[in-house]
């Protein structure tokens, strides 16, 4: 093995004890040559785990003490995570596009060339967010061609729920997908 990359996803879903144990294991191997760790987690949940693991940190209503406690958790993570990368929430337009794509994907097979064409068109729009107004009916018809009619119901539903869902999920793709899975 010349290089080792370890992917750790959903660390924030673990119990605080398991979270800290995992981070401590990562710390043991952090300086191993040609080894990298990629950790996907909600930073606030990891900070909570740090607070739970170190219960003797001073706690009271004094703002300075609370700030120091918060800073301790931040420093713990800063020492462990060398290059933090925060993924921003989806904006309203991106959320609406995502909803439309998920609804269409519920009816078209992944290997369909028309779906690939639609995904490519969506990615192109995402490259210029300042110009992106979402997927228009013309965009959908052009990409989907003769398949458009078979997914028109899904497009109509997506159009009706997109704004409400985009506004009430704070741009969180997981929440959007969970809702659509329940709806479907």
Legacy VTK file of the C-alpha trace (Angstrom):
# vtk DataFile Version 3.0
C-alpha trace
ASCII
DATASET POLYDATA
POINTS 184 float
0.000 0.000 0.000
1.568 3.259 -1.119
-1.190 5.598 0.093
-4.056 5.127 2.503
-7.120 7.343 2.650
-9.652 6.575 5.384
-13.155 7.984 4.925
-15.214 8.458 8.092
-18.795 9.494 7.410
-21.604 10.336 9.826
-19.306 10.604 12.834
-21.798 13.092 14.251
-24.406 10.316 14.451
-22.325 8.302 16.909
-22.674 8.500 20.649
-20.250 11.028 22.196
-18.045 8.267 23.664
-17.693 6.503 20.293
-17.053 9.841 18.570
-14.158 10.679 20.892
-12.750 7.137 20.702
-12.779 7.360 16.915
-11.103 10.766 16.910
-8.467 9.525 19.346
-7.783 6.524 17.088
-7.417 8.875 14.138
-4.988 10.982 16.179
-2.784 7.915 16.746
-2.358 7.403 13.009
-2.408 11.042 11.903
1.301 11.330 11.307
1.691 8.011 9.531
3.369 8.606 6.193
1.075 8.673 3.127
-2.071 8.378 5.249
-4.996 10.776 5.214
-8.318 10.841 7.025
-11.441 12.477 5.647
-14.046 13.045 8.341
-17.597 14.069 7.455
-19.522 15.325 10.450
-21.562 18.167 11.874
-19.028 20.277 13.745
-21.495 21.257 16.481
-22.193 17.598 17.276
-18.471 16.845 17.521
-18.036 19.810 19.854
-20.882 18.411 21.963
-19.041 15.078 22.152
-15.910 16.894 23.332
-17.947 18.628 26.060
-19.436 15.288 27.110
-16.029 13.605 27.170
-14.487 16.364 29.267
-17.259 17.013 31.810
-14.926 18.784 34.234
-14.645 21.846 32.065
-15.927 24.800 34.101
-19.650 25.315 33.639
-21.769 28.150 34.904
-23.699 31.124 33.611
-20.608 33.290 33.306
-20.207 34.177 29.626
-16.378 34.104 29.822
-16.381 30.566 31.224
-18.867 29.379 28.586
-16.732 31.022 25.897
-13.610 29.254 27.221
-15.451 25.928 27.242
-16.539 26.541 23.645
-12.981 27.529 22.690
-11.616 24.327 24.233
-13.811 22.194 21.951
-12.797 24.345 18.974
-9.094 23.999 19.807
-9.451 20.225 20.199
-10.874 20.019 16.678
-8.375 22.487 15.218
-5.480 20.348 16.447
-7.014 17.247 14.919
-8.504 18.568 11.681
-5.750 20.054 9.545
-7.821 21.267 6.590
-11.445 21.928 7.493
-13.828 22.162 4.570
-17.326 23.351 5.318
-19.994 22.524 2.786
-22.470 25.383 2.509
-26.190 24.776 2.584
-27.985 24.768 -0.731
-29.501 28.066 -1.744
-33.149 28.373 -2.736
-32.498 27.886 -6.469
-30.156 24.940 -5.889
-32.669 23.342 -3.509
-35.433 23.694 -6.076
-33.218 22.140 -8.754
-32.315 19.289 -6.412
-35.985 18.633 -5.640
-36.870 18.598 -9.338
-33.986 16.247 -10.125
-34.905 13.873 -7.298
-38.514 13.744 -8.430
-37.482 13.027 -12.032
-34.931 10.424 -10.871
-37.739 8.579 -9.104
-39.161 7.694 -12.538
-36.153 7.481 -14.867
-33.422 4.874 -14.632
-29.939 6.095 -13.735
-28.382 4.853 -16.954
-30.848 6.743 -19.198
-28.926 9.112 -21.494
-31.650 11.758 -21.166
-31.200 11.811 -17.408
-27.440 12.176 -17.864
-28.090 15.073 -20.240
-30.335 16.738 -17.641
-27.744 16.266 -14.903
-25.050 17.745 -17.150
-27.288 20.742 -17.912
-27.922 21.198 -14.176
-24.206 21.072 -13.382
-23.530 23.674 -16.060
-26.091 25.997 -14.460
-24.459 25.469 -11.054
-21.115 26.669 -12.414
-22.507 30.198 -12.716
-24.676 30.653 -9.604
-25.011 34.387 -10.223
-26.866 33.597 -13.452
-28.646 30.442 -12.265
-32.417 30.802 -12.187
-33.042 27.071 -11.956
-34.360 24.532 -14.403
-36.996 25.968 -16.711
-39.608 23.865 -18.468
-37.685 24.470 -21.699
-34.487 23.165 -20.064
-36.344 20.053 -18.931
-37.981 19.465 -22.298
-34.696 19.918 -24.142
-32.776 17.517 -21.914
-35.489 14.904 -21.480
-36.852 14.959 -25.024
-39.609 12.364 -25.516
-39.258 11.275 -21.854
-40.599 14.643 -20.647
-44.269 13.604 -20.874
-43.682 10.478 -18.764
-42.273 12.583 -15.897
-44.515 15.630 -16.253
-46.470 14.654 -13.127
-43.259 14.531 -11.076
-42.213 17.890 -12.512
-45.588 19.383 -11.550
-45.311 18.064 -7.990
-41.737 19.345 -7.747
-42.847 22.777 -8.966
-45.626 22.883 -6.357
-43.520 21.844 -3.360
-40.065 23.162 -4.268
-40.328 26.651 -2.795
-41.929 25.515 0.459
-39.508 22.636 0.881
-36.472 24.741 -0.034
-37.453 27.422 2.487
-38.182 24.989 5.315
-35.185 22.662 5.096
-32.519 25.355 5.432
-30.861 24.020 2.272
-30.100 20.662 3.875
-30.053 17.980 1.129
-30.575 15.196 3.661
-33.801 16.783 4.940
-35.016 17.352 1.387
-34.328 13.754 0.375
-35.925 12.372 3.537
-39.110 14.344 2.895
-39.275 13.293 -0.742
-38.712 9.649 0.167
-41.672 9.830 2.537
-43.754 11.624 -0.086
-42.959 9.080 -2.770
LINES 1 185
184 0 1 2 3 4 5 6 7 8 9 10 11 12 13 14 15 16 17 18 19 20 21 22 23 24 25 26 27 28 29 30 31 32 33 34 35 36 37 38 39 40 41 42 43 44 45 46 47 48 49 50 51 52 53 54 55 56 57 58 59 60 61 62 63 64 65 66 67 68 69 70 71 72 73 74 75 76 77 78 79 80 81 82 83 84 85 86 87 88 89 90 91 92 93 94 95 96 97 98 99 100 101 102 103 104 105 106 107 108 109 110 111 112 113 114 115 116 117 118 119 120 121 122 123 124 125 126 127 128 129 130 131 132 133 134 135 136 137 138 139 140 141 142 143 144 145 146 147 148 149 150 151 152 153 154 155 156 157 158 159 160 161 162 163 164 165 166 167 168 169 170 171 172 173 174 175 176 177 178 179 180 181 182 183
